[in-house]
Amino acid sequence: MSEVLAEDQARADVYSLLSSLLYQPPAPALLQSIATVDFICNDVQDSEFCRAWRALQQSAAVAKAEAVKEEFDAAFISTGRAAVMLYGSYYLAGFLHEKPLAELRDALARMAMARRDDRHESEDHISALCDVMRFLIVGDRDAAPAALETQRDFFRHYIASWHIRLCDAMENAADTRFYKHVARFARAFFDLENEAFELA
C-alpha cells in the first residue's frame, strides 16, 4: 500500500466522520471524541471550515446522545417521506432510485466497488458516497489510493453536484439542532474540497 500523506489522511478522517454522522445517530463516545479532538484545526487557524468545526465541537460537548437520536430519526427517518432526504437521486432527479443512481452504480462497478451486504441504504446515500471518497483517498491493504483526478471526478459528479441543497435542507429543517452544525461543517468541508481540486 502506498504511503498516505498526513493531509490526505486528515481528509479521509473527515469523510469517515461525516459518513458515520449521516448514517446513524452518534453514540456518546463519538460525541465525546468530536468535542475533544484537536487535530482537525488548531487554535490559530481561522477559516470557515475551522469555525464550522469548532461550532460542531461545542454542540457535541453539550449534546445528549438520546436527544440526538430523536433528532436524527425525526429529520432523516420516516415511514413516509423524511424531512431531509440523504440521497443524491432525490436532489438530482427529484425521485429516489432514478438515473443518477444507475449511473453511480455503473461508476462503482468500473472501480470494482459494490455496496456492502450489511448496508441497507442505496449507493447514492451521502454516507456511502463519503465512504467511497475515504477509500479513494487512502485505499486499503489491497488497493492503493486513487489518483487525484479520480478523486476529483468522483467528488464533482456524485457529491458536489448536490451537496449544497442537502446541507441547506439539513440546516433549515425544523427538527435539526445538532445536525444544523453537521450541515454547516459538511458544507464548509465540501467547499474546501472543491476549491482544492480546482487548484490541483
Secondary structure, 3 states (H helix, E strand, C coil): CCCCCHHHHHHHHHHHHHHHHHHCCCCHHHHHHHHHCCCCCCCCCCCHHHHHHHHHHHHHHHCCHHHHHHHHHHHHCCCCCCCCCCEHHHHHHCCCCCHHHHHHHHHHHHCCCCCCCCCCCCCCEHHHHHHHHHHHHHCCCCCCCCCHHHHHHHHHHHCCCCHHHHHHHHHHCCCCCHHHHHHHHHHHHHHHHHHHHHHC
